[in-house]
Amino acid sequence: MAILCCPDCADRGIVRAATIRGTRTPEERHLRAMTAVGLAAWLASAGGAAAQPAEGPEAEFHMARMVYSSGYAGFGWRPWWAIDYPDAEYHFTRGLRRLTGLEVADDSRHLRLTDPEIFDYPWLFVQQVGHWNPGDAELASLREYVRRGGFIVVDDFHGPYDWVVFQDGIRRAFPDWPLVPLAEDHSLMDVMFELDQRTQIPGRRHLYRAASGEIQAELQGPAEWHGIHDDDGRLVVAVNFNMDMGDAWEHADDPVYPIPMTSLAYRFGVNYVIYAMTH
């Protein structure tokens, strides 16, 4: 159990710059509601596997979200691979734009590993890999993706079962590249923000209010940051285990979600992007 500390000025500054917390306009709220309705209809009609319009990257940075056959989350209409979509992307892309000055596309592209378009999107976000069971063709494409310079961020999986499922898949993809803990002095940790405080980032579902009135988090184990490096030492897969960075983005404008956790999620997300674009 982790007690979430009171936010300091730096945390408030990051979240304010990234989200303008609490100031979404009526037009923006309507747009997000329509996006969610459209996503639900798209998933319901196509089983979560339909392709978006093939137009290529729309900006200097255009994130992709990996589609895989996973079944549906407990919420009914959303598959596991899309668990924090669309609000995670809505908040993170705008925060990334404000915090870095990068030209950033407003939304993610949703692609299967076997889709040749995936090579046009060198930053791939993957969630809930405890439900991931890749086939040989997907694993071959994943290997080729990183060999061409792609960068993968794995997020939002928890506990020993999810770890075993993910480890099985990723070892089959990269049998010669071990999955190792990220060192405190890894270049990822200071490529833009100094990430010297590795506080656990919980999902919204992990939070509860204790009898003392404090917001606390109950997760399935300690936070762990892991990675896979290629033969040249470049980090190609970044792994957030027992954490939910996407949920922190998704709930960035939720007054219940603690500001220090949202702030750290933005810092890690920005560093992942800058590292991928500079290595």
Phi and psi restraints in degrees (value plus and minus 20) as a CYANA .aco file:
   2 ALA   PHI    -136.8   -96.8
   2 ALA   PSI     109.8   149.8
   3 ILE   PHI    -108.5   -68.5
   3 ILE   PSI     108.3   148.3
   4 LEU   PHI    -110.6   -70.6
   4 LEU   PSI     100.5   140.5
   5 CYS   PHI     -92.1   -52.1
   5 CYS   PSI     144.6   184.6
   6 CYS   PHI     -88.7   -48.7
   6 CYS   PSI     122.4   162.4
   7 PRO   PHI     -88.9   -48.9
   7 PRO   PSI     123.7   163.7
   8 ASP   PHI    -118.1   -78.1
   8 ASP   PSI    -199.9  -159.9
   9 CYS   PHI     -83.8   -43.8
   9 CYS   PSI     -56.3   -16.3
  10 ALA   PHI     -83.2   -43.2
  10 ALA   PSI     -62.3   -22.3
  11 ASP   PHI     -81.9   -41.9
  11 ASP   PSI     -65.7   -25.7
  12 ARG   PHI     -82.4   -42.4
  12 ARG   PSI     -58.5   -18.5
  13 GLY   PHI     -84.9   -44.9
  13 GLY   PSI     -61.9   -21.9
  14 ILE   PHI     -82.3   -42.3
  14 ILE   PSI     -69.3   -29.3
  15 VAL   PHI     -86.8   -46.8
  15 VAL   PSI     -60.3   -20.3
  16 ARG   PHI     -83.9   -43.9
  16 ARG   PSI     -63.8   -23.8
  17 ALA   PHI     -86.3   -46.3
  17 ALA   PSI     -55.6   -15.6
  18 ALA   PHI     -99.9   -59.9
  18 ALA   PSI     -59.1   -19.1
  19 THR   PHI    -139.6   -99.6
  19 THR   PSI     -37.5     2.5
  20 ILE   PHI      28.8    68.8
  20 ILE   PSI      37.2    77.2
  21 ARG   PHI     -70.7   -30.7
  21 ARG   PSI     107.8   147.8
  22 GLY   PHI      63.2   103.2
  22 GLY   PSI     -13.0    27.0
  23 THR   PHI    -138.6   -98.6
  23 THR   PSI       4.2    44.2
  24 ARG   PHI     -85.7   -45.7
  24 ARG   PSI     113.1   153.1
  25 THR   PHI     -95.8   -55.8
  25 THR   PSI     141.4   181.4
  26 PRO   PHI     -76.9   -36.9
  26 PRO   PSI     -57.9   -17.9
  27 GLU   PHI     -83.4   -43.4
  27 GLU   PSI     -60.6   -20.6
  28 GLU   PHI     -87.4   -47.4
  28 GLU   PSI     -60.2   -20.2
  29 ARG   PHI     -82.9   -42.9
  29 ARG   PSI     -60.0   -20.0
  30 HIS   PHI     -84.7   -44.7
  30 HIS   PSI     -62.3   -22.3
  31 LEU   PHI     -80.9   -40.9
  31 LEU   PSI     -63.6   -23.6
  32 ARG   PHI     -87.2   -47.2
  32 ARG   PSI     -58.3   -18.3
  33 ALA   PHI     -83.6   -43.6
  33 ALA   PSI     -62.2   -22.2
  34 MET   PHI     -87.3   -47.3
  34 MET   PSI     -55.6   -15.6
  35 THR   PHI     -83.3   -43.3
  35 THR   PSI     -64.9   -24.9
  36 ALA   PHI     -83.4   -43.4
  36 ALA   PSI     -62.1   -22.1
  37 VAL   PHI     -84.1   -44.1
  37 VAL   PSI     -63.0   -23.0
  38 GLY   PHI     -83.9   -43.9
  38 GLY   PSI     -60.2   -20.2
  39 LEU   PHI     -82.2   -42.2
  39 LEU   PSI     -65.2   -25.2
  40 ALA   PHI     -79.9   -39.9
  40 ALA   PSI     -62.9   -22.9
  41 ALA   PHI     -86.3   -46.3
  41 ALA   PSI     -61.2   -21.2
  42 TRP   PHI     -83.0   -43.0
  42 TRP   PSI     -65.0   -25.0
  43 LEU   PHI     -87.5   -47.5
  43 LEU   PSI     -59.4   -19.4
  44 ALA   PHI     -85.7   -45.7
  44 ALA   PSI     -56.7   -16.7
  45 SER   PHI    -101.7   -61.7
  45 SER   PSI     -45.1    -5.1
  46 ALA   PHI    -141.6  -101.6
  46 ALA   PSI     -11.7    28.3
  47 GLY   PHI      45.7    85.7
  47 GLY   PSI       1.4    41.4
  48 GLY   PHI      59.2    99.2
  48 GLY   PSI     -11.4    28.6
  49 ALA   PHI    -138.2   -98.2
  49 ALA   PSI     -18.3    21.7
  50 ALA   PHI     -89.3   -49.3
  50 ALA   PSI     127.5   167.5
  51 ALA   PHI    -104.5   -64.5
  51 ALA   PSI     126.8   166.8
  52 GLN   PHI     -98.9   -58.9
  52 GLN   PSI     147.4   187.4
  53 PRO   PHI     -75.9   -35.9
  53 PRO   PSI     114.1   154.1
  54 ALA   PHI    -105.9   -65.9
  54 ALA   PSI      74.6   114.6
  55 GLU   PHI    -141.2  -101.2
  55 GLU   PSI     -27.1    12.9
  56 GLY   PHI      61.9   101.9
  56 GLY   PSI     149.8   189.8
  57 PRO   PHI     -77.2   -37.2
  57 PRO   PSI     120.6   160.6
  58 GLU   PHI    -120.0   -80.0
  58 GLU   PSI     -23.4    16.6
  59 ALA   PHI    -178.8  -138.8
  59 ALA   PSI     155.2   195.2
  60 GLU   PHI     -75.2   -35.2
  60 GLU   PSI     -59.6   -19.6
  61 PHE   PHI    -143.8  -103.8
  61 PHE   PSI     102.2   142.2
  62 HIS   PHI    -155.7  -115.7
  62 HIS   PSI      85.3   125.3
  63 MET   PHI     -92.6   -52.6
  63 MET   PSI     133.2   173.2
  64 ALA   PHI    -138.8   -98.8
  64 ALA   PSI     130.5   170.5
  65 ARG   PHI    -136.9   -96.9
  65 ARG   PSI     109.4   149.4
  66 MET   PHI     -98.3   -58.3
  66 MET   PSI     107.7   147.7
  67 VAL   PHI    -113.9   -73.9
  67 VAL   PSI     113.9   153.9
  68 TYR   PHI    -168.5  -128.5
  68 TYR   PSI     138.0   178.0
  69 SER   PHI     -93.0   -53.0
  69 SER   PSI      98.3   138.3
  70 SER   PHI    -161.9  -121.9
  70 SER   PSI     -28.8    11.2
  71 GLY   PHI      57.8    97.8
  71 GLY   PSI    -192.3  -152.3
  72 TYR   PHI    -133.6   -93.6
  72 TYR   PSI     126.9   166.9
  73 ALA   PHI     -88.8   -48.8
  73 ALA   PSI     150.1   190.1
  74 GLY   PHI     -83.6   -43.6
  74 GLY   PSI     -30.0    10.0
  75 PHE   PHI    -103.8   -63.8
  75 PHE   PSI     -25.4    14.6
  76 GLY   PHI      80.0   120.0
  76 GLY   PSI     -76.7   -36.7
  77 TRP   PHI    -122.1   -82.1
  77 TRP   PSI     -27.3    12.7
  78 ARG   PHI    -134.4   -94.4
  78 ARG   PSI     105.9   145.9
  79 PRO   PHI     -92.2   -52.2
  79 PRO   PSI     142.8   182.8
  80 TRP   PHI     -79.7   -39.7
  80 TRP   PSI     -56.6   -16.6
  81 TRP   PHI     -85.8   -45.8
  81 TRP   PSI     -40.8    -0.8
  82 ALA   PHI    -128.1   -88.1
  82 ALA   PSI       7.0    47.0
  83 ILE   PHI     -78.4   -38.4
  83 ILE   PSI     -57.6   -17.6
  84 ASP   PHI    -126.3   -86.3
  84 ASP   PSI     -12.4    27.6
  85 TYR   PHI    -104.6   -64.6
  85 TYR   PSI     123.2   163.2
  86 PRO   PHI    -117.6   -77.6
  86 PRO   PSI     -29.8    10.2
  87 ASP   PHI     -87.2   -47.2
  87 ASP   PSI     -50.7   -10.7
  88 ALA   PHI     -79.6   -39.6
  88 ALA   PSI     -67.7   -27.7
  89 GLU   PHI     -86.9   -46.9
  89 GLU   PSI     -60.5   -20.5
  90 TYR   PHI     -75.3   -35.3
  90 TYR   PSI     -68.3   -28.3
  91 HIS   PHI     -95.6   -55.6
  91 HIS   PSI     -63.8   -23.8
  92 PHE   PHI     -88.1   -48.1
  92 PHE   PSI     -62.4   -22.4
  93 THR   PHI     -83.8   -43.8
  93 THR   PSI     -58.8   -18.8
  94 ARG   PHI     -92.8   -52.8
  94 ARG   PSI     -56.9   -16.9
  95 GLY   PHI     -84.7   -44.7
  95 GLY   PSI     -62.6   -22.6
  96 LEU   PHI     -80.1   -40.1
  96 LEU   PSI     -61.4   -21.4
  97 ARG   PHI     -82.8   -42.8
  97 ARG   PSI     -64.4   -24.4
  98 ARG   PHI     -90.8   -50.8
  98 ARG   PSI     -57.7   -17.7
  99 LEU   PHI    -102.1   -62.1
  99 LEU   PSI     -41.0    -1.0
 100 THR   PHI    -140.0  -100.0
 100 THR   PSI     -43.3    -3.3
 101 GLY   PHI      61.4   101.4
 101 GLY   PSI     -15.9    24.1
 102 LEU   PHI     -87.2   -47.2
 102 LEU   PSI     132.4   172.4
 103 GLU   PHI    -101.1   -61.1
 103 GLU   PSI      95.5   135.5
 104 VAL   PHI    -144.7  -104.7
 104 VAL   PSI     111.0   151.0
 105 ALA   PHI     -87.2   -47.2
 105 ALA   PSI     128.1   168.1
 106 ASP   PHI     -92.1   -52.1
 106 ASP   PSI     -42.0    -2.0
 107 ASP   PHI    -159.2  -119.2
 107 ASP   PSI     148.8   188.8
 108 SER   PHI    -113.3   -73.3
 108 SER   PSI     138.9   178.9
 109 ARG   PHI    -118.0   -78.0
 109 ARG   PSI     120.5   160.5
 110 HIS   PHI    -127.2   -87.2
 110 HIS   PSI      94.3   134.3
 111 LEU   PHI    -157.4  -117.4
 111 LEU   PSI     120.0   160.0
 112 ARG   PHI     -99.4   -59.4
 112 ARG   PSI     135.3   175.3
 113 LEU   PHI     -81.3   -41.3
 113 LEU   PSI     -47.9    -7.9
 114 THR   PHI    -105.6   -65.6
 114 THR   PSI     -21.1    18.9
 115 ASP   PHI     -99.8   -59.8
 115 ASP   PSI     101.5   141.5
 116 PRO   PHI     -81.0   -41.0
 116 PRO   PSI     -40.5    -0.5
 117 GLU   PHI     -84.8   -44.8
 117 GLU   PSI     -38.5     1.5
 118 ILE   PHI     -80.1   -40.1
 118 ILE   PSI     -46.6    -6.6
 119 PHE   PHI     -92.6   -52.6
 119 PHE   PSI     -29.7    10.3
 120 ASP   PHI    -106.7   -66.7
 120 ASP   PSI     -25.3    14.7
 121 TYR   PHI    -146.1  -106.1
 121 TYR   PSI      72.3   112.3
 122 PRO   PHI    -101.8   -61.8
 122 PRO   PSI      -7.6    32.4
 123 TRP   PHI    -152.0  -112.0
 123 TRP   PSI      92.1   132.1
 124 LEU   PHI    -138.3   -98.3
 124 LEU   PSI     105.0   145.0
 125 PHE   PHI    -123.2   -83.2
 125 PHE   PSI     109.7   149.7
 126 VAL   PHI    -150.8  -110.8
 126 VAL   PSI     109.3   149.3
 127 GLN   PHI    -146.2  -106.2
 127 GLN   PSI     136.7   176.7
 128 GLN   PHI      35.6    75.6
 128 GLN   PSI      31.8    71.8
 129 VAL   PHI     -94.8   -54.8
 129 VAL   PSI     -21.4    18.6
 130 GLY   PHI     -86.9   -46.9
 130 GLY   PSI     -30.3     9.7
 131 HIS   PHI    -131.3   -91.3
 131 HIS   PSI      -6.6    33.4
 132 TRP   PHI    -116.5   -76.5
 132 TRP   PSI     104.9   144.9
 133 ASN   PHI    -155.2  -115.2
 133 ASN   PSI      58.3    98.3
 134 PRO   PHI     -92.9   -52.9
 134 PRO   PSI     126.2   166.2
 135 GLY   PHI    -108.5   -68.5
 135 GLY   PSI     156.6   196.6
 136 ASP   PHI     -81.6   -41.6
 136 ASP   PSI     -60.0   -20.0
 137 ALA   PHI     -85.2   -45.2
 137 ALA   PSI     -59.4   -19.4
 138 GLU   PHI     -85.4   -45.4
 138 GLU   PSI     -61.7   -21.7
 139 LEU   PHI     -85.7   -45.7
 139 LEU   PSI     -59.4   -19.4
 140 ALA   PHI     -83.8   -43.8
 140 ALA   PSI     -60.2   -20.2
 141 SER   PHI     -87.6   -47.6
 141 SER   PSI     -57.5   -17.5
 142 LEU   PHI     -82.8   -42.8
 142 LEU   PSI     -62.7   -22.7
 143 ARG   PHI     -81.1   -41.1
 143 ARG   PSI     -64.6   -24.6
 144 GLU   PHI     -86.2   -46.2
 144 GLU   PSI     -55.7   -15.7
 145 TYR   PHI     -78.1   -38.1
 145 TYR   PSI     -68.7   -28.7
 146 VAL   PHI     -94.4   -54.4
 146 VAL   PSI     -49.8    -9.8
 147 ARG   PHI     -88.3   -48.3
 147 ARG   PSI     -44.5    -4.5
 148 ARG   PHI    -108.3   -68.3
 148 ARG   PSI     -16.3    23.7
 149 GLY   PHI      88.5   128.5
 149 GLY   PSI     -15.9    24.1
 150 GLY   PHI     -90.0   -50.0
 150 GLY   PSI     136.0   176.0
 151 PHE   PHI    -149.5  -109.5
 151 PHE   PSI     113.9   153.9
 152 ILE   PHI    -140.3  -100.3
 152 ILE   PSI     112.3   152.3
 153 VAL   PHI    -135.0   -95.0
 153 VAL   PSI     101.7   141.7
 154 VAL   PHI    -127.8   -87.8
 154 VAL   PSI     110.4   150.4
 155 ASP   PHI    -165.8  -125.8
 155 ASP   PSI     137.9   177.9
 156 ASP   PHI      43.4    83.4
 156 ASP   PSI      39.7    79.7
 157 PHE   PHI    -161.6  -121.6
 157 PHE   PSI     129.4   169.4
 158 HIS   PHI    -166.3  -126.3
 158 HIS   PSI     122.5   162.5
 159 GLY   PHI      62.0   102.0
 159 GLY   PSI     148.1   188.1
 160 PRO   PHI     -84.5   -44.5
 160 PRO   PSI     -55.8   -15.8
 161 TYR   PHI     -84.1   -44.1
 161 TYR   PSI     -70.1   -30.1
 162 ASP   PHI     -78.7   -38.7
 162 ASP   PSI     -59.7   -19.7
 163 TRP   PHI     -82.3   -42.3
 163 TRP   PSI     -64.4   -24.4
 164 VAL   PHI     -83.8   -43.8
 164 VAL   PSI     -63.4   -23.4
 165 VAL   PHI     -82.0   -42.0
 165 VAL   PSI     -68.2   -28.2
 166 PHE   PHI     -83.7   -43.7
 166 PHE   PSI     -65.5   -25.5
 167 GLN   PHI     -80.6   -40.6
 167 GLN   PSI     -58.6   -18.6
 168 ASP   PHI     -81.4   -41.4
 168 ASP   PSI     -66.9   -26.9
 169 GLY   PHI     -86.9   -46.9
 169 GLY   PSI     -65.2   -25.2
 170 ILE   PHI     -92.2   -52.2
 170 ILE   PSI     -50.7   -10.7
 171 ARG   PHI     -89.4   -49.4
 171 ARG   PSI     -53.8   -13.8
 172 ARG   PHI     -89.2   -49.2
 172 ARG   PSI     -50.7   -10.7
 173 ALA   PHI     -94.5   -54.5
 173 ALA   PSI     -61.0   -21.0
 174 PHE   PHI    -150.0  -110.0
 174 PHE   PSI      50.0    90.0
 175 PRO   PHI     -84.5   -44.5
 175 PRO   PSI     -42.7    -2.7
 176 ASP   PHI    -120.5   -80.5
 176 ASP   PSI     -22.9    17.1
 177 TRP   PHI    -137.5   -97.5
 177 TRP   PSI      89.6   129.6
 178 PRO   PHI     -93.1   -53.1
 178 PRO   PSI     133.4   173.4
 179 LEU   PHI    -109.9   -69.9
 179 LEU   PSI      96.1   136.1
 180 VAL   PHI    -149.2  -109.2
 180 VAL   PSI     133.9   173.9
 181 PRO   PHI     -82.5   -42.5
 181 PRO   PSI     123.3   163.3
 182 LEU   PHI     -99.7   -59.7
 182 LEU   PSI     107.4   147.4
 183 ALA   PHI     -90.1   -50.1
 183 ALA   PSI     134.3   174.3
 184 GLU   PHI     -79.7   -39.7
 184 GLU   PSI     -50.8   -10.8
 185 ASP   PHI    -119.2   -79.2
 185 ASP   PSI      -2.5    37.5
 186 HIS   PHI     -82.4   -42.4
 186 HIS   PSI     122.2   162.2
 187 SER   PHI     -81.8   -41.8
 187 SER   PSI     -41.8    -1.8
 188 LEU   PHI     -78.9   -38.9
 188 LEU   PSI     -53.0   -13.0
 189 MET   PHI     -94.5   -54.5
 189 MET   PSI     -30.4     9.6
 190 ASP   PHI    -162.0  -122.0
 190 ASP   PSI       3.3    43.3
 191 VAL   PHI     -85.2   -45.2
 191 VAL   PSI     -48.5    -8.5
 192 MET   PHI    -159.3  -119.3
 192 MET   PSI     -84.2   -44.2
 193 PHE   PHI    -113.4   -73.4
 193 PHE   PSI     126.6   166.6
 194 GLU   PHI     -98.8   -58.8
 194 GLU   PSI      93.7   133.7
 195 LEU   PHI    -123.0   -83.0
 195 LEU   PSI      45.5    85.5
 196 ASP   PHI    -113.5   -73.5
 196 ASP   PSI     -25.6    14.4
 197 GLN   PHI    -138.8   -98.8
 197 GLN   PSI      81.0   121.0
 198 ARG   PHI    -112.8   -72.8
 198 ARG   PSI      44.4    84.4
 199 THR   PHI     -89.6   -49.6
 199 THR   PSI     121.3   161.3
 200 GLN   PHI     -85.6   -45.6
 200 GLN   PSI     115.2   155.2
 201 ILE   PHI    -122.8   -82.8
 201 ILE   PSI      87.6   127.6
 202 PRO   PHI    -107.0   -67.0
 202 PRO   PSI     141.6   181.6
 203 GLY   PHI     -99.7   -59.7
 203 GLY   PSI     140.8   180.8
 204 ARG   PHI     -78.4   -38.4
 204 ARG   PSI     -54.0   -14.0
 205 ARG   PHI     -90.2   -50.2
 205 ARG   PSI     -35.6     4.4
 206 HIS   PHI    -107.0   -67.0
 206 HIS   PSI     -26.2    13.8
 207 LEU   PHI    -111.6   -71.6
 207 LEU   PSI     126.1   166.1
 208 TYR   PHI    -172.6  -132.6
 208 TYR   PSI     140.0   180.0
 209 ARG   PHI    -118.7   -78.7
 209 ARG   PSI      99.1   139.1
 210 ALA   PHI     -93.6   -53.6
 210 ALA   PSI     149.8   189.8
 211 ALA   PHI     -79.3   -39.3
 211 ALA   PSI     -48.2    -8.2
 212 SER   PHI     -92.8   -52.8
 212 SER   PSI     -32.2     7.8
 213 GLY   PHI      76.1   116.1
 213 GLY   PSI     -29.0    11.0
 214 GLU   PHI     -96.2   -56.2
 214 GLU   PSI     124.4   164.4
 215 ILE   PHI    -100.2   -60.2
 215 ILE   PSI     103.5   143.5
 216 GLN   PHI    -144.2  -104.2
 216 GLN   PSI     145.2   185.2
 217 ALA   PHI    -146.8  -106.8
 217 ALA   PSI     118.8   158.8
 218 GLU   PHI    -143.6  -103.6
 218 GLU   PSI      91.1   131.1
 219 LEU   PHI    -137.6   -97.6
 219 LEU   PSI    -199.4  -159.4
 220 GLN   PHI    -113.7   -73.7
 220 GLN   PSI      -7.3    32.7
 221 GLY   PHI     140.1   180.1
 221 GLY   PSI     155.8   195.8
 222 PRO   PHI     -91.4   -51.4
 222 PRO   PSI     136.3   176.3
 223 ALA   PHI     -87.3   -47.3
 223 ALA   PSI     118.6   158.6
 224 GLU   PHI    -158.7  -118.7
 224 GLU   PSI     111.7   151.7
 225 TRP   PHI    -129.6   -89.6
 225 TRP   PSI     101.4   141.4
 226 HIS   PHI    -144.7  -104.7
 226 HIS   PSI     149.8   189.8
 227 GLY   PHI    -179.1  -139.1
 227 GLY   PSI     142.3   182.3
 228 ILE   PHI    -141.9  -101.9
 228 ILE   PSI     113.1   153.1
 229 HIS   PHI    -134.6   -94.6
 229 HIS   PSI     127.5   167.5
 230 ASP   PHI    -102.7   -62.7
 230 ASP   PSI    -193.9  -153.9
 231 ASP   PHI     -85.6   -45.6
 231 ASP   PSI     -39.9     0.1
 232 ASP   PHI    -114.5   -74.5
 232 ASP   PSI     -16.4    23.6
 233 GLY   PHI      66.2   106.2
 233 GLY   PSI     -13.6    26.4
 234 ARG   PHI     -98.3   -58.3
 234 ARG   PSI     112.3   152.3
 235 LEU   PHI     -88.6   -48.6
 235 LEU   PSI     102.8   142.8
 236 VAL   PHI    -136.2   -96.2
 236 VAL   PSI     -41.5    -1.5
 237 VAL   PHI    -153.3  -113.3
 237 VAL   PSI     100.6   140.6
 238 ALA   PHI    -128.1   -88.1
 238 ALA   PSI     112.6   152.6
 239 VAL   PHI    -144.5  -104.5
 239 VAL   PSI     102.0   142.0
 240 ASN   PHI    -121.7   -81.7
 240 ASN   PSI      88.7   128.7
 241 PHE   PHI    -129.5   -89.5
 241 PHE   PSI     119.6   159.6
 242 ASN   PHI      38.3    78.3
 242 ASN   PSI      19.2    59.2
 243 MET   PHI    -167.0  -127.0
 243 MET   PSI     145.1   185.1
 244 ASP   PHI    -162.6  -122.6
 244 ASP   PSI      54.5    94.5
 245 MET   PHI     -81.2   -41.2
 245 MET   PSI     -59.2   -19.2
 246 GLY   PHI     -82.1   -42.1
 246 GLY   PSI     -56.1   -16.1
 247 ASP   PHI     -87.6   -47.6
 247 ASP   PSI     -56.7   -16.7
 248 ALA   PHI     -84.3   -44.3
 248 ALA   PSI     -57.7   -17.7
 249 TRP   PHI     -87.1   -47.1
 249 TRP   PSI     -67.4   -27.4
 250 GLU   PHI     -75.3   -35.3
 250 GLU   PSI     -60.8   -20.8
 251 HIS   PHI    -122.7   -82.7
 251 HIS   PSI       7.2    47.2
 252 ALA   PHI     -82.0   -42.0
 252 ALA   PSI     -45.9    -5.9
 253 ASP   PHI    -125.5   -85.5
 253 ASP   PSI      -3.5    36.5
 254 ASP   PHI    -110.2   -70.2
 254 ASP   PSI      97.1   137.1
 255 PRO   PHI     -83.9   -43.9
 255 PRO   PSI     -38.0     2.0
 256 VAL   PHI     -98.9   -58.9
 256 VAL   PSI     -51.1   -11.1
 257 TYR   PHI     -95.1   -55.1
 257 TYR   PSI     107.7   147.7
 258 PRO   PHI     -84.7   -44.7
 258 PRO   PSI     113.4   153.4
 259 ILE   PHI     -78.1   -38.1
 259 ILE   PSI     -61.4   -21.4
 260 PRO   PHI     -78.6   -38.6
 260 PRO   PSI     -54.7   -14.7
 261 MET   PHI     -91.6   -51.6
 261 MET   PSI     -62.5   -22.5
 262 THR   PHI     -82.2   -42.2
 262 THR   PSI     -63.5   -23.5
 263 SER   PHI     -78.8   -38.8
 263 SER   PSI     -66.1   -26.1
 264 LEU   PHI     -85.9   -45.9
 264 LEU   PSI     -57.6   -17.6
 265 ALA   PHI     -82.7   -42.7
 265 ALA   PSI     -60.4   -20.4
 266 TYR   PHI     -85.7   -45.7
 266 TYR   PSI     -62.2   -22.2
 267 ARG   PHI     -80.2   -40.2
 267 ARG   PSI     -67.2   -27.2
 268 PHE   PHI     -84.3   -44.3
 268 PHE   PSI     -64.5   -24.5
 269 GLY   PHI     -79.2   -39.2
 269 GLY   PSI     -65.3   -25.3
 270 VAL   PHI     -82.4   -42.4
 270 VAL   PSI     -65.2   -25.2
 271 ASN   PHI     -82.6   -42.6
 271 ASN   PSI     -58.4   -18.4
 272 TYR   PHI     -79.9   -39.9
 272 TYR   PSI     -62.3   -22.3
 273 VAL   PHI     -88.1   -48.1
 273 VAL   PSI     -69.0   -29.0
 274 ILE   PHI     -84.2   -44.2
 274 ILE   PSI     -60.3   -20.3
 275 TYR   PHI     -80.1   -40.1
 275 TYR   PSI     -67.2   -27.2
 276 ALA   PHI     -81.7   -41.7
 276 ALA   PSI     -55.1   -15.1
 277 MET   PHI    -102.0   -62.0
 277 MET   PSI     -32.8     7.2
 278 THR   PHI    -137.5   -97.5
 278 THR   PSI     -19.9    20.1
